[in-house]
Amino acid sequence: MADIKFEIKQTIGTLSESPKGWKKELNLISWNDKEPKYDLRDWDSEHKKMGKGVTLNAEELKKLRDLLNCIEL
């Protein structure tokens, strides 16, 4: 499998941290030199290893925000 190239353009925030030190983060990331997308996934402390995640473009992120705003917590 080919290496995946990524560059974190902006760190937006951390949602949680596991006991092992991995953090669930929302970042703006360019994958394989493509247009940056919003990305939510777990990262190790050095941002060298990552878990599975979800990438969203700006319109999808806005829609997600709107859906979350409709939820009563």
BELDA-V909068 format. One record per run of one state. SS is the DSSP state (2 for helix, 1 for strand, 0 for the rest). FROM is the first residue (numbers start at 0). TO is the last residue. If there is no record, write none. Layout:
((SS & FROM & TO) (SS & FROM & TO))
//
This chain:
((0 & 0 & 4) (1 & 5 & 16) (0 & 17 & 21) (1 & 22 & 30) (0 & 31 & 35) (1 & 36 & 42) (0 & 43 & 48) (1 & 49 & 55) (0 & 56 & 56) (2 & 57 & 68) (0 & 69 & 72))
//
